[in-house]
Amino acid sequence: MTLSARAGSFVFVAAVFLSLLFFYTAYDKETKTLVPQKLLAVIFFSDAAKSWSELNKVAALAAIGLISCALVVGPLSKMFPKTFGKFLLYRKDAGIAGFLFAILHSAYSLFVIYGLDPNKMLFANPKWIGFVAAVLAFGIFFLMAITSTAEAVKKMGYIKWKLLQTTGYVALFFAIVHFLVLEIKPGKGLDVRPYGLVFLALAITALIVRLGFRALKTPPRTAFEEHIGQTPEKDS
């Protein structure tokens, strides 16, 4: 990947993260407005526990958003190559960044929220389905992340590698289940700040686009380089 492409990936990831801080963290549910003081309180850790909790939510949304973008650009680039083909260069970095945010979210949840207590995770957890869905999603994303290299393709063979990467849509489905189970509150329904709903919609859209793409008869990609926006002749 060229230096400019790498810089573009960094800018995109930073934009997603910063947008969550401004439009999600700063949003006040009671007044339904953006309150800069809420964001400043989180950034400067006025209440450390609350700040970490908010940043954990930001990490979760950044993860699902970036991974959704990395997945959806594949079928979109086949359906509309002139419009979306150029974004293939950024899909790998976006996916890896999303997985890193998923690691941060998972670590906080396991150590702080659940205290590594299996009882809190499963047996005494009324939303245990959400926890199981998260574990399944993370496991698949982990396998995708550690095999996202040309070397992995050579060892596995392109067909097996592509099949594994395609399971990312299954993981995204589990991530959506996790999101919904945790955010649906008794008597309130889906209690999520508006900008959080944007990221949920993005994940659902990625699944819908993939399902629609299956109905189209387009030439399949045949090399790892094509998945990351390069021709097989170029150095990856």
C-alpha positions as a Python dict, from the first residue, in 0.01 Angstrom:
ca = {
    (1, 'M'): (0, 0, 0),
    (2, 'T'): (127, 347, -88),
    (3, 'L'): (196, 612, 174),
    (4, 'S'): (-94, 825, 49),
    (5, 'A'): (-334, 529, 72),
    (6, 'R'): (-214, 455, 426),
    (7, 'A'): (-265, 821, 518),
    (8, 'G'): (-613, 808, 368),
    (9, 'S'): (-696, 505, 583),
    (10, 'F'): (-572, 684, 895),
    (11, 'V'): (-780, 992, 815),
    (12, 'F'): (-1091, 779, 763),
    (13, 'V'): (-1049, 587, 1089),
    (14, 'A'): (-978, 911, 1278),
    (15, 'A'): (-1286, 1074, 1122),
    (16, 'V'): (-1507, 786, 1237),
    (17, 'F'): (-1369, 802, 1591),
    (18, 'L'): (-1392, 1181, 1619),
    (19, 'S'): (-1743, 1186, 1472),
    (20, 'L'): (-1853, 948, 1747),
    (21, 'L'): (-1705, 1175, 2011),
    (22, 'F'): (-1881, 1482, 1872),
    (23, 'F'): (-2217, 1338, 1768),
    (24, 'Y'): (-2259, 1045, 2008),
    (25, 'T'): (-2075, 1126, 2328),
    (26, 'A'): (-2184, 1490, 2331),
    (27, 'Y'): (-2551, 1405, 2275),
    (28, 'D'): (-2786, 1459, 2568),
    (29, 'K'): (-3089, 1229, 2568),
    (30, 'E'): (-3296, 1455, 2790),
    (31, 'T'): (-3260, 1775, 2587),
    (32, 'K'): (-3204, 1589, 2257),
    (33, 'T'): (-2923, 1829, 2171),
    (34, 'L'): (-2546, 1823, 2149),
    (35, 'V'): (-2390, 1943, 2474),
    (36, 'P'): (-2017, 2020, 2442),
    (37, 'Q'): (-1978, 2005, 2819),
    (38, 'K'): (-2065, 1634, 2814),
    (39, 'L'): (-1785, 1569, 2566),
    (40, 'L'): (-1536, 1777, 2765),
    (41, 'A'): (-1628, 1591, 3082),
    (42, 'V'): (-1551, 1258, 2910),
    (43, 'I'): (-1228, 1376, 2749),
    (44, 'F'): (-1090, 1528, 3070),
    (45, 'F'): (-1213, 1237, 3287),
    (46, 'S'): (-1419, 1450, 3525),
    (47, 'D'): (-1570, 1117, 3632),
    (48, 'A'): (-1319, 848, 3538),
    (49, 'A'): (-1562, 557, 3558),
    (50, 'K'): (-1817, 737, 3338),
    (51, 'S'): (-1549, 843, 3091),
    (52, 'W'): (-1421, 487, 3048),
    (53, 'S'): (-1779, 364, 3008),
    (54, 'E'): (-1849, 622, 2736),
    (55, 'L'): (-1523, 549, 2555),
    (56, 'N'): (-1609, 180, 2568),
    (57, 'K'): (-1935, 254, 2386),
    (58, 'V'): (-1747, 464, 2132),
    (59, 'A'): (-1503, 176, 2073),
    (60, 'A'): (-1793, -65, 2020),
    (61, 'L'): (-1962, 163, 1765),
    (62, 'A'): (-1633, 238, 1589),
    (63, 'A'): (-1570, -135, 1561),
    (64, 'I'): (-1905, -218, 1406),
    (65, 'G'): (-1889, 88, 1178),
    (66, 'L'): (-1540, 30, 1042),
    (67, 'I'): (-1588, -343, 995),
    (68, 'S'): (-1921, -279, 819),
    (69, 'C'): (-1749, -36, 581),
    (70, 'A'): (-1470, -288, 513),
    (71, 'L'): (-1725, -557, 431),
    (72, 'V'): (-1976, -355, 229),
    (73, 'V'): (-1717, -197, -1),
    (74, 'G'): (-1649, -541, -151),
    (75, 'P'): (-1990, -604, -309),
    (76, 'L'): (-2041, -232, -381),
    (77, 'S'): (-1717, -222, -577),
    (78, 'K'): (-1841, -511, -791),
    (79, 'M'): (-2183, -354, -850),
    (80, 'F'): (-2054, 1, -901),
    (81, 'P'): (-1681, -32, -982),
    (82, 'K'): (-1628, 328, -1098),
    (83, 'T'): (-1776, 469, -778),
    (84, 'F'): (-1660, 229, -510),
    (85, 'G'): (-1363, 47, -665),
    (86, 'K'): (-1119, 312, -542),
    (87, 'F'): (-1217, 244, -181),
    (88, 'L'): (-1086, -114, -193),
    (89, 'L'): (-742, 25, -105),
    (90, 'Y'): (-872, 119, 239),
    (91, 'R'): (-1080, -186, 325),
    (92, 'K'): (-804, -389, 492),
    (93, 'D'): (-689, -102, 715),
    (94, 'A'): (-1049, -17, 803),
    (95, 'G'): (-1119, -378, 896),
    (96, 'I'): (-806, -412, 1109),
    (97, 'A'): (-876, -81, 1283),
    (98, 'G'): (-1231, -197, 1351),
    (99, 'F'): (-1100, -519, 1502),
    (100, 'L'): (-859, -324, 1726),
    (101, 'F'): (-1153, -121, 1855),
    (102, 'A'): (-1337, -451, 1910),
    (103, 'I'): (-1043, -573, 2121),
    (104, 'L'): (-1060, -259, 2336),
    (105, 'H'): (-1437, -295, 2379),
    (106, 'S'): (-1407, -665, 2462),
    (107, 'A'): (-1124, -614, 2711),
    (108, 'Y'): (-1314, -342, 2899),
    (109, 'S'): (-1631, -548, 2904),
    (110, 'L'): (-1461, -865, 3026),
    (111, 'F'): (-1240, -708, 3292),
    (112, 'V'): (-1446, -412, 3412),
    (113, 'I'): (-1812, -491, 3345),
    (114, 'Y'): (-1802, -867, 3404),
    (115, 'G'): (-1488, -890, 3619),
    (116, 'L'): (-1397, -1214, 3438),
    (117, 'D'): (-1683, -1379, 3627),
    (118, 'P'): (-1849, -1655, 3416),
    (119, 'N'): (-2160, -1627, 3630),
    (120, 'K'): (-2204, -1259, 3539),
    (121, 'M'): (-2130, -1334, 3175),
    (122, 'L'): (-2372, -1623, 3132),
    (123, 'F'): (-2559, -1787, 3416),
    (124, 'A'): (-2681, -1474, 3601),
    (125, 'N'): (-2691, -1257, 3292),
    (126, 'P'): (-3045, -1192, 3166),
    (127, 'K'): (-2891, -1084, 2836),
    (128, 'W'): (-2661, -1382, 2799),
    (129, 'I'): (-2764, -1424, 2436),
    (130, 'G'): (-2601, -1090, 2364),
    (131, 'F'): (-2282, -1202, 2534),
    (132, 'V'): (-2269, -1528, 2338),
    (133, 'A'): (-2334, -1340, 2013),
    (134, 'A'): (-2045, -1106, 2094),
    (135, 'V'): (-1809, -1400, 2160),
    (136, 'L'): (-1902, -1562, 1829),
    (137, 'A'): (-1860, -1236, 1640),
    (138, 'F'): (-1522, -1167, 1801),
    (139, 'G'): (-1399, -1519, 1727),
    (140, 'I'): (-1478, -1488, 1357),
    (141, 'F'): (-1332, -1137, 1332),
    (142, 'F'): (-1017, -1265, 1505),
    (143, 'L'): (-973, -1540, 1247),
    (144, 'M'): (-1031, -1288, 968),
    (145, 'A'): (-774, -1048, 1115),
    (146, 'I'): (-493, -1300, 1155),
    (147, 'T'): (-545, -1430, 800),
    (148, 'S'): (-569, -1091, 627),
    (149, 'T'): (-230, -1125, 459),
    (150, 'A'): (-97, -1253, 130),
    (151, 'E'): (104, -1513, 323),
    (152, 'A'): (-214, -1655, 476),
    (153, 'V'): (-368, -1684, 130),
    (154, 'K'): (-70, -1885, 9),
    (155, 'K'): (-93, -2125, 303),
    (156, 'M'): (-471, -2169, 297),
    (157, 'G'): (-535, -2144, -75),
    (158, 'Y'): (-743, -1864, -221),
    (159, 'I'): (-1080, -2045, -216),
    (160, 'K'): (-1059, -2142, 153),
    (161, 'W'): (-927, -1798, 244),
    (162, 'K'): (-1210, -1623, 61),
    (163, 'L'): (-1467, -1848, 230),
    (164, 'L'): (-1325, -1758, 571),
    (165, 'Q'): (-1331, -1387, 493),
    (166, 'T'): (-1691, -1413, 374),
    (167, 'T'): (-1793, -1541, 718),
    (168, 'G'): (-1739, -1182, 826),
    (169, 'Y'): (-2101, -1122, 733),
    (170, 'V'): (-2205, -1393, 978),
    (171, 'A'): (-1996, -1223, 1244),
    (172, 'L'): (-2156, -890, 1157),
    (173, 'F'): (-2498, -1049, 1207),
    (174, 'F'): (-2391, -1167, 1554),
    (175, 'A'): (-2259, -817, 1628),
    (176, 'I'): (-2600, -672, 1537),
    (177, 'V'): (-2770, -926, 1766),
    (178, 'H'): (-2531, -825, 2046),
    (179, 'F'): (-2611, -458, 1986),
    (180, 'L'): (-2988, -509, 1989),
    (181, 'V'): (-2998, -740, 2291),
    (182, 'L'): (-2794, -502, 2504),
    (183, 'E'): (-2965, -181, 2393),
    (184, 'I'): (-3331, -288, 2402),
    (185, 'K'): (-3460, -179, 2741),
    (186, 'P'): (-3786, -295, 2908),
    (187, 'G'): (-4055, -34, 2856),
    (188, 'K'): (-3830, 179, 2635),
    (189, 'G'): (-3748, -41, 2339),
    (190, 'L'): (-3430, 37, 2148),
    (191, 'D'): (-3281, 309, 2368),
    (192, 'V'): (-2989, 437, 2161),
    (193, 'R'): (-2864, 787, 2083),
    (194, 'P'): (-2939, 887, 1721),
    (195, 'Y'): (-2580, 869, 1600),
    (196, 'G'): (-2551, 520, 1745),
    (197, 'L'): (-2848, 420, 1531),
    (198, 'V'): (-2657, 539, 1224),
    (199, 'F'): (-2390, 276, 1292),
    (200, 'L'): (-2651, 7, 1352),
    (201, 'A'): (-2813, 102, 1020),
    (202, 'L'): (-2474, 83, 849),
    (203, 'A'): (-2422, -274, 972),
    (204, 'I'): (-2770, -379, 863),
    (205, 'T'): (-2717, -213, 526),
    (206, 'A'): (-2393, -408, 477),
    (207, 'L'): (-2585, -735, 525),
    (208, 'I'): (-2864, -628, 290),
    (209, 'V'): (-2615, -524, 21),
    (210, 'R'): (-2440, -859, 50),
    (211, 'L'): (-2767, -1048, 13),
    (212, 'G'): (-2859, -837, -288),
    (213, 'F'): (-2516, -890, -439),
    (214, 'R'): (-2564, -1267, -436),
    (215, 'A'): (-2849, -1223, -684),
    (216, 'L'): (-2617, -1058, -935),
    (217, 'K'): (-2399, -1262, -1168),
    (218, 'T'): (-2065, -1086, -1159),
    (219, 'P'): (-1718, -1232, -1227),
    (220, 'P'): (-1567, -1346, -895),
    (221, 'R'): (-1236, -1208, -772),
    (222, 'T'): (-956, -1458, -815),
    (223, 'A'): (-666, -1311, -619),
    (224, 'F'): (-594, -1154, -280),
    (225, 'E'): (-465, -835, -443),
    (226, 'E'): (-801, -773, -605),
    (227, 'H'): (-964, -770, -262),
    (228, 'I'): (-740, -487, -147),
    (229, 'G'): (-762, -280, -463),
    (230, 'Q'): (-442, -388, -633),
    (231, 'T'): (-376, -590, -946),
    (232, 'P'): (-204, -928, -894),
    (233, 'E'): (104, -796, -1070),
    (234, 'K'): (162, -522, -814),
    (235, 'D'): (361, -565, -498),
    (236, 'S'): (127, -598, -200),
}
